[in-house]
Amino acid sequence: MTDTPPDRLSVDPSSPYYDADALARGVGVRFKGQEKTNVDEYCVSEGWVRVVAGNAKDRRGQPLTLKLQGPVEPYFRNGEAE
């Protein structure tokens, strides 16, 4: 496993971009310089994140998400010094 997170990652197991190994290492996301803890999916090359919109659910019971555009910086939390 490399020290850089994947270009695109999702926490939804039904997504083709789901990676259990990367999620097990603990991926953190900085969006526009701020730490985001409610990221559902991100893409570095396209410059967007999907964040959970409160407690709202869609008709299938999945959380509603908002797609936000901007610079995305993923990192592995296990590798940072706290």
Residue frames as qw, qx, qy, qz and C-alpha x, y, z in Angstrom:
[[0.000, 0.890, 0.456, 0.000, 0.00, 0.00, 0.00],
 [0.412, 0.463, -0.014, 0.785, 1.30, 3.43, -0.92],
 [0.255, -0.355, -0.460, 0.773, 1.47, 6.48, 1.33],
 [0.212, 0.082, -0.155, -0.961, -0.90, 8.47, -0.88],
 [0.511, 0.322, 0.655, -0.454, -4.67, 7.93, -0.72],
 [0.429, 0.370, 0.724, 0.393, -6.57, 7.00, -3.90],
 [0.036, 0.110, 0.274, 0.955, -7.61, 9.72, -6.36],
 [0.555, -0.274, -0.214, -0.756, -11.27, 8.89, -5.77],
 [0.193, -0.027, -0.917, 0.347, -12.75, 7.19, -2.72],
 [0.551, -0.393, -0.237, -0.697, -16.23, 6.49, -1.38],
 [0.234, -0.236, 0.789, -0.516, -17.45, 5.19, 1.98],
 [0.795, 0.151, 0.136, -0.572, -20.49, 3.51, 0.35],
 [0.515, -0.232, 0.815, 0.128, -19.84, -0.26, -0.09],
 [0.666, 0.517, 0.538, -0.018, -22.04, -0.39, -3.20],
 [0.265, 0.907, -0.183, -0.272, -19.88, 2.22, -4.99],
 [0.892, 0.354, -0.090, 0.268, -17.20, 1.13, -7.48],
 [0.277, 0.704, -0.357, 0.548, -14.82, 3.58, -5.72],
 [0.736, -0.618, 0.145, -0.236, -15.12, 1.87, -2.31],
 [0.603, 0.419, -0.609, 0.298, -11.76, 0.66, -0.94],
 [0.774, -0.596, -0.191, -0.093, -11.96, -1.11, 2.41],
 [0.790, -0.073, -0.176, 0.583, -8.16, -1.27, 2.83],
 [0.236, 0.423, -0.037, 0.874, -7.74, 2.49, 2.41],
 [0.470, -0.652, -0.146, -0.576, -10.66, 3.23, 4.73],
 [0.857, -0.411, -0.272, 0.153, -9.22, 0.89, 7.37],
 [0.599, 0.100, -0.176, 0.775, -6.02, 2.98, 7.39],
 [0.159, -0.771, -0.392, 0.476, -8.10, 6.07, 8.15],
 [0.372, 0.377, 0.338, 0.778, -8.41, 8.67, 5.40],
 [0.077, -0.693, -0.338, 0.632, -8.83, 12.32, 6.32],
 [0.393, 0.595, 0.451, 0.537, -9.89, 15.06, 3.89],
 [0.146, -0.522, -0.119, 0.832, -8.99, 18.74, 3.81],
 [0.322, 0.651, 0.580, 0.368, -11.35, 20.73, 1.59],
 [0.119, 0.853, 0.074, 0.502, -10.40, 24.35, 0.85],
 [0.231, 0.492, -0.533, 0.648, -7.90, 24.16, 3.71],
 [0.540, -0.362, 0.389, -0.653, -10.43, 23.00, 6.33],
 [0.037, -0.094, 0.990, -0.096, -10.76, 19.55, 7.85],
 [0.671, -0.061, -0.206, -0.710, -14.03, 17.84, 6.85],
 [0.253, -0.169, 0.911, -0.278, -15.38, 14.93, 8.88],
 [0.629, 0.358, 0.525, -0.448, -18.66, 14.38, 7.00],
 [0.311, 0.502, -0.581, -0.560, -17.21, 13.51, 3.56],
 [0.865, 0.139, 0.400, -0.270, -19.06, 10.66, 1.83],
 [0.816, 0.319, 0.316, 0.365, -16.98, 10.63, -1.38],
 [0.075, -0.849, 0.202, 0.482, -14.19, 12.69, -2.93],
 [0.803, 0.430, 0.226, 0.345, -12.31, 13.05, -6.22],
 [0.425, -0.609, 0.145, 0.654, -8.97, 14.87, -6.26],
 [0.368, 0.045, 0.561, 0.740, -8.53, 15.06, -10.06],
 [0.002, 0.639, 0.583, 0.502, -11.99, 16.57, -10.62],
 [0.115, 0.186, -0.317, 0.923, -11.81, 18.76, -7.46],
 [0.561, -0.402, -0.169, -0.703, -15.01, 17.91, -5.58],
 [0.020, 0.040, -0.905, 0.424, -16.32, 16.28, -2.40],
 [0.523, -0.453, -0.521, -0.500, -19.74, 14.93, -1.46],
 [0.008, 0.158, -0.673, 0.723, -20.70, 15.81, 2.10],
 [0.192, -0.476, -0.858, 0.041, -23.66, 14.53, 4.08],
 [0.152, -0.427, -0.117, -0.884, -26.45, 17.12, 4.39],
 [0.461, -0.323, 0.386, -0.731, -27.57, 16.82, 8.01],
 [0.417, -0.017, 0.867, -0.273, -29.98, 14.05, 8.98],
 [0.659, 0.418, -0.041, -0.624, -32.01, 14.15, 5.75],
 [0.492, -0.074, 0.852, 0.162, -32.57, 10.82, 3.95],
 [0.353, 0.195, -0.535, -0.742, -33.61, 10.00, 0.40],
 [0.813, -0.044, -0.055, -0.578, -36.44, 7.60, -0.44],
 [0.829, 0.150, -0.536, 0.055, -34.08, 4.60, -0.20],
 [0.741, -0.659, -0.100, 0.085, -32.95, 5.59, 3.30],
 [0.712, 0.123, -0.047, 0.690, -29.51, 6.82, 2.19],
 [0.236, -0.692, -0.183, 0.658, -28.24, 10.18, 3.51],
 [0.442, 0.871, 0.184, 0.108, -28.66, 13.16, 1.18],
 [0.648, -0.286, 0.146, 0.691, -25.37, 14.61, -0.03],
 [0.240, 0.945, 0.011, -0.224, -24.17, 17.90, -1.48],
 [0.803, 0.225, 0.144, 0.532, -21.43, 18.08, -4.13],
 [0.167, -0.943, 0.055, 0.284, -18.99, 20.90, -3.37],
 [0.736, 0.566, -0.040, 0.368, -16.30, 22.10, -5.81],
 [0.177, -0.927, 0.311, -0.109, -12.81, 23.11, -4.70],
 [0.371, 0.548, -0.731, 0.165, -9.31, 21.85, -3.89],
 [0.918, -0.330, -0.045, -0.214, -9.27, 18.45, -2.16],
 [0.203, 0.615, -0.719, 0.253, -6.33, 17.16, -0.08],
 [0.923, -0.295, -0.155, -0.193, -6.75, 13.58, 1.19],
 [0.150, 0.592, -0.725, 0.318, -4.25, 12.06, 3.64],
 [0.724, -0.212, -0.655, 0.045, -3.89, 9.00, 5.84],
 [0.461, -0.795, 0.079, -0.387, -4.60, 9.84, 9.50],
 [0.923, -0.335, 0.005, 0.187, -2.36, 7.07, 10.82],
 [0.721, 0.270, -0.006, 0.638, 0.65, 8.79, 9.22],
 [0.033, 0.788, -0.026, 0.615, 0.17, 12.24, 10.75],
 [0.418, -0.033, -0.618, 0.665, 1.76, 13.31, 14.02],
 [0.357, -0.728, -0.319, -0.490, -0.82, 14.51, 16.54]]
